[in-house]
Amino acid sequence: MMMATETAVLYHLEDGEITSKAELNGVTWREVTQSSASSRVTQADHGMTIAKKIVVRVPAESAPGGFSPVVGDMIVHGACSLNVGESDVTLSAAGAVTVQTVSDNRQGHMPHWKLEAV
């Protein structure tokens, strides 16, 4: 996958505690801004909602064996030294975002996982 030069660390959590960690080298990390009209116009937002989401693409060849991300996992941009047994509060302080959607695009040309997070 072109421009897949970033590093990220994906953490799987159960009951607010890190249970596994996967370092991902050779991914793309993009911040995307989305805007939409809101039904309620206020003086502060003028009827416009703007949100930022993170889109991470993990090429199949960059995914470690057994890689299977799920909604609710947390992901950090760059290297992160947090380990199994630490809490999601610590992850949030490290700048982690929470995975909201997972798409398995490993069929066809340029196979990859697509993770969207906020």
Secondary structure, 3 states (H helix, E strand, C coil): CCCCCEEEEEEEEECCEEEEEEEEEEEEEEEEEEEEECCCCCCCCCCEEEEEEEEEEEEHHHCCCCCCCCCCCEEEECCCCCCCCCEHHHHHHCCCEEEEEEEEECCCCCCEEEEEEC
